[in-house]
Amino acid sequence: MHIFHITEKNAWQAAKKNPEYLGDTFSTDGFIHCCLLEQVEGVLKNWFDGKDNLILLEIDTEILLAPIKNENLEGGVELFPHIYGPINIDAVIAEKSI
């Protein structure tokens, strides 16, 4: 299965020099926010509207070492994949500027 994470290009370029990536919300939320391919457009609209310099990371969950939970912590029905640990860099199999 593949899931997706949106971040700033500069943050990702810096992270690729390390074996793991924690994103910008792990320290505050305790997990890394991700989405399914069909959720990307809505996530961009709701959370990244007007922001430039973004990149979409495609993560192969078969390679990912950290656990994933599909959940909605805001009380909604739609579930989103949350990664509860660092993303090992080799689990990111593609990146696309958005």
N, CA and C of each residue as an Amber inpcrd file, in Angstrom:
protein
   294
   0.8450000  -1.1730000   0.0000000   0.0000000   0.0000000   0.0000000
   0.8940000   1.2410000   0.0000000   0.4310000   2.2900000  -0.6550000
   1.1700000   3.5400000  -0.6790000   0.3410000   4.6350000  -0.0280000
   1.0040000   5.4370000   0.7950000   0.3780000   6.5950000   1.4160000
   1.2250000   7.8130000   1.0580000   0.7070000   9.0070000   1.3520000
   1.3440000  10.2270000   0.8940000   1.4800000  11.2290000   2.0300000
   2.5760000  11.9810000   1.9700000   2.8570000  13.0180000   2.9580000
   3.2430000  14.2840000   2.2090000   2.7170000  15.4070000   2.6410000
   3.0070000  16.7000000   2.0240000   3.8940000  17.4990000   2.9680000
   4.9460000  18.0590000   2.4140000   5.8500000  18.8760000   3.2200000
   6.4940000  19.9380000   2.3380000   7.2540000  20.8080000   2.9480000
   7.9800000  21.8210000   2.1930000   9.2210000  21.1840000   1.5730000
   9.5420000  21.6040000   0.3630000  10.6960000  21.0450000  -0.3530000
  11.9840000  21.1860000   0.4490000  12.2000000  22.3410000   1.0460000
  13.4310000  22.5760000   1.8000000  13.5690000  21.6110000   2.9750000
  12.4730000  21.3520000   3.6640000  12.4980000  20.4290000   4.7960000
  12.8340000  19.0150000   4.3270000  12.2650000  18.6190000   3.1970000
  12.5360000  17.2820000   2.6780000  13.9840000  17.1590000   2.1960000
  14.4900000  18.1760000   1.5200000  15.8750000  18.1310000   1.0380000
  16.8440000  17.9790000   2.2100000  16.5900000  18.6810000   3.2900000
  17.4410000  18.5620000   4.4800000  17.2990000  17.1820000   5.1230000
  16.0850000  16.6570000   5.1550000  15.8200000  15.3660000   5.7980000
  16.4740000  14.2110000   5.0550000  16.5910000  14.3150000   3.7520000
  17.1550000  13.2150000   2.9600000  18.6130000  12.9320000   3.2960000
  19.2580000  13.8270000   4.0150000  20.6450000  13.6170000   4.4240000
  20.7320000  12.7040000   5.6430000  19.5980000  12.3720000   6.2270000
  19.5200000  11.5440000   7.4370000  18.8400000  10.2100000   7.1140000
  18.9920000   9.2320000   7.9830000  18.3260000   7.9440000   7.7260000
  16.8190000   7.9650000   8.0040000  16.3510000   8.9930000   8.7490000
  14.9370000   9.0660000   9.1280000  14.4130000  10.4890000   8.9960000
  13.0840000  10.5770000   8.8540000  12.4030000  11.8630000   8.7220000
  11.2450000  11.8980000   9.7060000  11.1430000  12.9930000  10.4730000
  10.0750000  13.1250000  11.4670000   9.0060000  14.1330000  11.0850000
   9.1950000  14.8520000  10.0090000   8.1830000  15.8220000   9.6210000
   8.1040000  16.9780000  10.5930000   7.1180000  17.8300000  10.3720000
   6.9980000  19.0380000  11.1980000   5.9740000  18.9050000  12.3220000
   5.2880000  17.7670000  12.4200000   4.2470000  17.6440000  13.4460000
   4.5150000  16.5260000  14.4540000   5.5540000  15.7560000  14.2480000
   5.7920000  14.6290000  15.1550000   6.0160000  15.0960000  16.5910000
   6.7820000  16.1420000  16.7710000   7.0830000  16.6090000  18.1330000
   5.8550000  17.1700000  18.8480000   4.8940000  17.7140000  18.1060000
   3.7010000  18.2900000  18.7370000   2.5190000  17.3270000  18.7630000
   2.3400000  16.5340000  17.6940000   1.1800000  15.6510000  17.5910000
   1.4930000  14.1960000  17.9430000   2.7640000  13.8280000  17.9140000
   3.1470000  12.4560000  18.2260000   3.0500000  11.5060000  17.0430000
   2.7570000  12.0480000  15.8740000   2.6890000  11.2400000  14.6590000
   2.9190000  12.1320000  13.4530000   3.1210000  11.4960000  12.2960000
   3.2980000  12.2140000  11.0430000   2.0160000  12.0840000  10.2400000
   1.4440000  13.2050000   9.8550000   0.2040000  13.2300000   9.0810000
   0.4510000  12.7300000   7.6580000  -0.4120000  11.8420000   7.1890000
  -0.3480000  11.3510000   5.8130000  -1.7710000  11.2680000   5.2640000
  -1.8790000  10.8790000   4.0120000  -3.1900000  10.7160000   3.3980000
  -3.0930000   9.6710000   2.2920000  -4.2530000   9.2650000   1.8230000
  -4.3350000   8.3760000   0.6730000  -4.3190000   9.2260000  -0.5840000
  -4.0530000   8.6140000  -1.7220000  -3.9750000   9.3680000  -2.9700000
  -5.2570000  10.1560000  -3.2320000  -6.4010000   9.5490000  -2.9850000
  -7.6720000  10.2300000  -3.2430000  -7.9570000  11.3550000  -2.2430000
  -7.1630000  11.4630000  -1.1810000  -7.3340000  12.5220000  -0.1940000
  -6.3860000  13.7080000  -0.4100000  -5.4040000  13.5470000  -1.2890000
  -4.3710000  14.5710000  -1.4750000  -4.9710000  15.9330000  -1.8340000
  -5.8730000  15.9660000  -2.7890000  -6.4540000  17.2380000  -3.2340000
  -7.1450000  17.9730000  -2.0870000  -7.9260000  17.2530000  -1.3030000
  -8.6170000  17.8670000  -0.1700000  -7.6590000  18.3390000   0.9080000
  -6.6210000  17.5680000   1.1710000  -5.6220000  17.9610000   2.1660000
  -4.9090000  19.2300000   1.7130000  -4.5440000  19.2830000   0.4410000
  -3.9010000  20.4940000  -0.0780000  -4.8080000  21.7060000   0.0890000
  -6.0710000  21.5510000  -0.2280000  -7.0230000  22.6570000  -0.1440000
  -7.2590000  23.0970000   1.3060000  -7.4180000  22.1270000   2.2060000
  -7.7710000  22.4430000   3.5910000  -6.5950000  22.8540000   4.4700000
  -5.4070000  22.3480000   4.1850000  -4.2830000  22.5660000   5.0960000
  -3.1060000  23.3310000   4.4900000  -3.0360000  23.3840000   3.1660000
  -1.8790000  24.0040000   2.5160000  -2.2690000  25.0760000   1.5140000
  -3.4820000  25.5680000   1.5780000  -3.9670000  26.5540000   0.6160000
  -3.0830000  27.7950000   0.6090000  -2.6210000  28.1750000  -0.5710000
  -1.7990000  29.3610000  -0.7220000  -0.3280000  29.1600000  -0.4430000
   0.0710000  27.9670000  -0.0450000   1.4800000  27.7060000   0.2450000
   2.1940000  27.2170000  -1.0060000   3.4150000  27.6800000  -1.1530000
   4.2550000  27.2910000  -2.2720000   5.3770000  26.3830000  -1.7830000
   6.1750000  25.9230000  -2.7330000   7.3710000  25.1540000  -2.4130000
   7.0540000  23.8480000  -1.6840000   5.9870000  23.1600000  -2.1370000
   5.5710000  21.9110000  -1.5060000   6.0000000  20.7140000  -2.3390000
   6.1220000  19.5890000  -1.6460000   6.4500000  18.3420000  -2.3100000
   5.5620000  17.2340000  -1.7460000   5.1520000  16.3340000  -2.6200000
   4.3310000  15.1860000  -2.2350000   5.2340000  13.9660000  -2.1850000
   5.3130000  13.3390000  -1.0260000   6.1330000  12.1450000  -0.8560000
   5.2500000  10.9070000  -0.9030000   5.6450000   9.9390000  -1.7030000
   4.9340000   8.6620000  -1.7830000   5.6900000   7.6590000  -0.9290000
   4.9920000   7.0630000   0.0140000   5.6040000   6.1680000   0.9960000
   5.0620000   4.7560000   0.8070000   5.9550000   3.8000000   0.6780000
   5.5730000   2.3950000   0.5590000   5.4610000   1.8260000   1.9710000
   4.2540000   1.4700000   2.3830000   4.0380000   0.9920000   3.7500000
   4.6620000  -0.3820000   3.9990000   4.9960000  -1.1100000   2.9370000
   5.6630000  -2.4040000   3.0910000   7.1220000  -2.2180000   3.5110000
   7.6970000  -1.0640000   3.1920000   9.0910000  -0.7640000   3.5410000
   9.1650000   0.0410000   4.8330000   8.1270000   0.8030000   5.1250000
   8.0770000   1.6620000   6.3120000   8.2330000   0.8330000   7.5810000
   9.0960000   1.2710000   8.4800000   9.3440000   0.5420000   9.7230000
   8.4260000   0.9610000  10.8660000   7.9460000   2.1910000  10.8580000
   7.1010000   2.7110000  11.9380000   5.6570000   2.2320000  11.7740000
   4.9310000   2.0990000  12.8770000   3.5270000   1.6920000  12.7960000
   2.6210000   2.7910000  12.2310000   1.5500000   2.3670000  11.5900000
   0.5550000   3.2770000  11.0010000  -0.7970000   2.9900000  11.6360000
  -1.5370000   4.0520000  11.9280000  -2.9270000   3.9240000  12.3790000
  -3.7940000   4.7480000  11.4460000  -4.8840000   4.1720000  10.9870000
  -5.8700000   4.9020000  10.1960000  -6.9100000   5.4480000  11.1580000
  -6.9940000   6.7670000  11.2390000  -7.8690000   7.3650000  12.2490000
  -8.2490000   8.7870000  11.8540000  -9.2570000   9.2950000  12.5410000
  -9.6490000  10.6850000  12.4210000  -9.7840000  11.2100000  13.8420000
  -8.8520000  12.0190000  14.2530000  -8.8180000  12.5090000  15.6260000
  -9.6280000  13.7760000  15.8310000 -10.2710000  14.2410000  14.7620000
 -11.0870000  15.4520000  14.8540000 -12.5770000  15.1350000  14.8610000
 -12.9240000  13.8730000  14.9650000 -14.3180000  13.4790000  15.0630000
 -15.0260000  13.2380000  13.7420000 -14.3100000  13.3170000  12.6510000
 -14.9130000  13.0790000  11.3400000 -14.9880000  11.5950000  11.0140000
 -15.6200000  11.2980000   9.9100000 -15.7910000   9.9100000   9.4710000
 -14.6050000   9.4470000   8.6310000 -14.0380000  10.3490000   7.8380000
 -12.9480000   9.9920000   6.9320000 -11.6700000   9.6910000   7.7300000
 -11.0660000   8.5400000   7.4460000  -9.8540000   8.1330000   8.1360000
  -8.6150000   8.5340000   7.3490000  -7.5630000   8.9030000   8.0790000
  -6.2900000   9.2880000   7.4890000  -5.1900000   8.4350000   8.1110000
  -4.1980000   8.0380000   7.3170000  -3.0700000   7.2820000   7.8830000
  -2.1360000   8.2160000   8.6560000  -1.8250000   7.8220000   9.8760000
  -0.8890000   8.5500000  10.7200000   0.2710000   7.6130000  11.0300000
   1.4800000   8.1060000  10.8650000   2.6740000   7.3060000  11.1220000
   3.1830000   7.6380000  12.5200000   3.2260000   6.6310000  13.3850000
   3.6350000   6.8070000  14.7740000   5.1020000   6.4390000  14.9630000
   5.9450000   7.2280000  14.3470000   7.3850000   7.0490000  14.4380000
   8.0200000   7.7120000  13.2380000   9.3320000   7.6580000  13.1560000
  10.0030000   8.2840000  12.0200000   9.7870000   7.5020000  10.7280000
   9.8600000   8.2220000   9.6190000   9.8150000   7.5800000   8.3020000
  11.2500000   7.2510000   7.9190000  11.5360000   5.9780000   7.7190000
  12.8510000   5.6220000   7.2070000  12.9140000   6.0880000   5.7500000
  13.9670000   6.7860000   5.4080000  14.0870000   7.4690000   4.1170000
  13.8860000   6.5120000   2.9420000  14.3190000   5.2860000   3.0600000
  14.1770000   4.3530000   1.9360000  12.7260000   3.9540000   1.6680000
  11.8100000   4.2600000   2.6060000  10.3860000   3.9750000   2.3910000
   9.7370000   5.0030000   1.4810000  10.3990000   6.1320000   1.2650000
   9.8870000   7.1680000   0.3460000  10.3430000   6.7650000  -1.0570000
   9.3830000   6.3000000  -1.8530000   9.7400000   5.7340000  -3.1580000
   9.5660000   6.7170000  -4.3080000   8.9160000   7.8540000  -4.0520000
   8.7540000   8.8720000  -5.0910000   8.4840000  10.2080000  -4.4410000
   8.8500000  11.2600000  -5.1530000   8.5750000  12.6260000  -4.6910000
   8.1570000  13.4450000  -5.9030000   7.1670000  14.3080000  -5.6750000
   6.6180000  15.1100000  -6.7780000   6.3630000  16.5260000  -6.2920000
   6.8810000  17.5020000  -7.0120000   6.6070000  18.9020000  -6.6840000
   5.1360000  19.1930000  -6.9350000   4.5220000  19.9170000  -6.0090000
   3.0980000  20.2730000  -6.1610000   2.9000000  21.7410000  -5.9020000
